[in-house]
Each structure stands twice: as C-alpha cells, then as structure tokens.
Amino acid sequence: MLRVAVVGSGPSGCYTAQHLVQLDPGARVDVLDRLPCPYGLVRYGVAPDHEKIKSLQNGLRTVLEHERVRFLGAVPVGPDGVPAARLRELYHAVVFCVGAAADRRLDVPGEDLPGSWSATEFVSWYSAHPDAAGAGFLRGVRSAVVVGVGNVAVDVTRMLARGTRELRPTDMPHAALTALAASGVTRIHMVGRRGPSQARFTTKELRELGTLPDTAVQADADDAALDPAFADPSGLPPLRRRNVEVLRGWTAPPRPDARRLIRLRFFLRPVELLARNGRVGAVRFERTVPDGSGGVTGTGRFEDIEGQLVLRSVGYRGVPPAGLPFDAATGTVPHLAGRVLRGGAVAPGEYVAGWIKRGPTGVIGTNRSCAKETVTSLLEDAPSLTSRPLPADPLPALRAEGVDPVLWPGWQSIERAESRLGASLGRVVVKLADWPSLLAAAGEAGDAVTRL
C-alpha cells in the first residue's frame, strides 16, 4: 500500500492527492499544511468579493473528504516543525506543493518606509491570514499607489475602492471591514512600467473597476499615446486587444461627482519612495518609452505621485523549501517531470508540484495538469518506493514527536465558529483572523477518530 505525504493543501496539493487516489486504488495520502485551515491561496489569496472563484473550495473539499485522504493542519515542515527527512522515513513518497511564498521587491530607495507594503501583505490582512500584519494599512491615507498592472494589482485597487455595502456579505474579517469602511482613500493610482497593450490583467478583472459605486476610472491618455498598439489594437492577441478596448473607453475626463478616482498610469518605472513625516508620502517614477523590442527604456524625466500607502504587486518568487535543492535563478526546485533532482540525479521518493515546480505562472486550473504529471512520475516509481517498510500509520509517530495536528473535524469546528461569529455580527460567515482563535475553535472538536 502506497503512503504519500503531500505538503501543502492549496490547489496543487489537493489536485495531487486527487490524482493519487484516482489512479492508485490503494494509495493513502496525508495532506499536511502549516496552517490549521486548508485550501491555500483559494482561502487566503482570492479576493473576498470573488465568490465564484472562492467556490472552488467546494471541489477541494471533496478531495480532502475522500476516505483515503487525511488533512493534517497546523503541521509545519522544516526547521521549526517536522524535518523533511523525517517525512521521508514515515512515507514512501513526499510531494512538496508549497507555492511561491515571497514577493518580488522593487529594489529602490525608500522601499522599507512605513506605509510601503507588498500587495500580498495587504491581501493577507483582508483575507484573515493568521500571520498577517496588524491594522494600520489605511490610517491617515488619502492617496494610494499600486505598483503593477496584473490581476493582484487590480484586486487590491478594487478592495481599496469597495464600499461596505458590497463587502459586508463576504467573509472578510470584521476588523478589515471596519477599517475599509472608515477609509479616507479618495485617489488610487495603479501604475505600470510598460504600456497598456502589455498589461497582464484579465479583461474581466479590469472591467470590474468600472462597476464600483461612487468611483470613477481614468486611463491617462498621454501615457496611452506612447503605446502604438493603443491607437490600433487590431494586431494584438485577443486578451490584450480586449483590455485596450476597455481602457480606451476610460480616457475621457472622469465624472466630477465620484467620491473616489482610480487612475491607470503607464510607462512609469518606480525609482524611489519619498518620505513625508516619517513615512512614505510619494513615489518618484521615471518616464519610460518603448524600446522597439517589447521592453522599455528610461528617458531621464521624472514624476512624483502622492501616496501615503504604496502596494507593490510585481510578482512572486519561490522560497527554498527546507531540505530540498533550489534554483535561485528560477525560484524553483530542480526536477524531472516532478521528480526532485539532487546534483542532476533523481532523488528517490521526493517530488514537487505547483509553483515551486514550475514558477508562479498559470491560473488555478493549471495546477491540475501540473499535479497529474508529478503523480504519473510517482506512480511509475511506486514499485521501488513501496519495497521499503513503513509504520502502519505515520500519525502516532508524529504525535509522539510533539506534533498536534488539526484534523478534518477540527477544521469543521473552525467553520462552525466562523458561522457563529458572522451571525453575532449580523453577517453570514466571518473568518477568524488569528492563531489563538483558530486553534481554540479547532480544539472544540475534541479527539476525533481519524481515517487511516
């Protein structure tokens, strides 16, 4: 009987578990996660007002409720938890599905001033990640600058402009809802270093900005004029052509009665964050122009944009998983069809899937085919892997070493606590936002019987 540990319960981890139990009728899979809650970025990365995308949790739930799959939450793997080498002793194979946990930096002076954050830190706050920074993102903020023109940049821009009426039905933590309701932000600048025809957001996400109540959207016409494809987008790929068509509709002066204004700026490269009264007060950008090869070049002309809050959204990078080789240039673990490579040779029983395997590319669904490739490799190796004897069940061994996992009944208890919290606040479901509350809620499940 094949026993596999999957490290990470986001989409790539769940799809890995799903393929394992579908393709091997005897496989037993433990899905480990550092957090007490499953679903990874579907729970902690998808914006709370994107109900349709968040409903993907229902499919992931079906995987984790499979009779041969077991969820082990609040189990860190690495120096502060279970060593990866120990997992290899307890399971025939270990699949690491740990994503790309770090944000790319701007690497400009002033980036670490108070009021300067990564977009991921802001997302974690309004998504109730238990490691999120405390309140204070919006205190004293009139104008915000979002650096980047991808979907995450659109998400944080939209959340800064959302009203309480639209956010109250979501599962956003109450402290974040209260802070956004009291926000004094009236100007949001979303800025890209290249042109509008090269922006990476999807058209559906972009159009949402134009539907926000009391909010006007303006694409800077002077910026757009620097992009030859903006005047004639007919030669662009369909997605980028649709984006340009939307942006062209926003080049007129904004309506004067709007309480908030979102300005979309292009061909501006951040070169410095400027301090005002001990915190960030503006971002200095250098004007860029197309270089004829798909990139941009600086012009030596500069522009300062006011912002007491700066959110950088310029991509993710992988973090070296403890105990695994790592390619710093690509931010991934070296692999061959999902098999981890050590010194160019396959490391028996070690596998990767998701962003740590291929880099931060693709959409949630991309993880299905990525996971299937890895599982196919693993099952090809299974005859040699299962020749090694293992404990009948790894869980007692883990508990003997001080691991106290949150099992599926514990997660269900967290869900019930979040429903009760929502009801007490006149809302539907409200996420618990800190470790003590999550673990206390999980503990209400008591010592549940676990599947083997």
TAVENFEN-V580030 format. One record per residue. NEAR is the number of other ideal C-beta (glycine too) atoms within 10 Angstrom. Layout:
{{NEAR} {NEAR}}
This chain:
{{11} {20} {20} {27} {24} {29} {28} {27} {28} {25} {29} {31} {31} {32} {28} {32} {29} {22} {24} {27} {19} {13} {13} {18} {7} {11} {23} {21} {27} {26} {28} {27} {27} {17} {21} {22} {25} {25} {23} {25} {16} {20} {20} {20} {19} {22} {24} {23} {17} {14} {12} {7} {14} {17} {11} {16} {17} {8} {13} {24} {15} {12} {24} {21} {12} {16} {9} {16} {23} {22} {29} {23} {23} {22} {23} {15} {23} {16} {9} {8} {16} {22} {14} {19} {10} {18} {23} {18} {12} {19} {24} {24} {26} {26} {31} {30} {31} {27} {23} {20} {13} {14} {18} {16} {13} {21} {8} {16} {13} {19} {16} {9} {16} {12} {22} {22} {21} {22} {22} {23} {17} {26} {24} {19} {23} {27} {23} {25} {21} {18} {11} {20} {12} {9} {12} {13} {21} {19} {14} {11} {21} {13} {19} {27} {26} {28} {27} {26} {27} {17} {16} {26} {24} {27} {25} {25} {29} {22} {20} {26} {26} {24} {16} {12} {9} {15} {20} {16} {14} {22} {21} {26} {23} {17} {16} {24} {21} {13} {17} {20} {13} {10} {21} {11} {18} {15} {17} {26} {23} {28} {26} {26} {21} {21} {23} {27} {21} {19} {24} {17} {25} {15} {16} {10} {19} {20} {16} {17} {21} {13} {10} {19} {12} {10} {23} {21} {26} {18} {22} {20} {14} {10} {22} {23} {14} {18} {21} {12} {18} {21} {10} {9} {20} {7} {10} {17} {10} {8} {13} {18} {15} {17} {25} {25} {12} {17} {25} {16} {12} {20} {17} {11} {8} {15} {11} {7} {7} {17} {12} {20} {18} {26} {20} {27} {23} {27} {25} {24} {21} {23} {15} {17} {25} {16} {15} {13} {9} {9} {17} {24} {19} {20} {26} {18} {23} {19} {16} {21} {14} {18} {11} {7} {7} {8} {11} {22} {12} {14} {12} {6} {10} {14} {13} {12} {20} {15} {28} {22} {25} {29} {27} {26} {25} {20} {17} {20} {17} {25} {14} {14} {20} {17} {17} {20} {16} {15} {14} {9} {6} {12} {20} {19} {24} {18} {25} {11} {13} {23} {20} {23} {16} {13} {7} {8} {10} {16} {17} {15} {21} {24} {27} {29} {31} {29} {27} {27} {27} {21} {17} {16} {10} {14} {10} {18} {11} {16} {25} {17} {12} {24} {28} {18} {17} {27} {28} {14} {20} {29} {18} {11} {18} {18} {9} {11} {17} {15} {8} {12} {7} {15} {13} {11} {16} {22} {18} {10} {15} {21} {11} {8} {11} {8} {18} {11} {20} {25} {22} {21} {16} {23} {24} {16} {21} {25} {13} {12} {19} {22} {15} {13} {19} {17} {12} {10} {12} {8} {18} {13} {15} {25} {26} {22} {21} {16} {13} {9} {17} {26} {18} {14} {23} {24} {14} {13} {17} {8} {8} {11} {7} {15} {15} {10}}
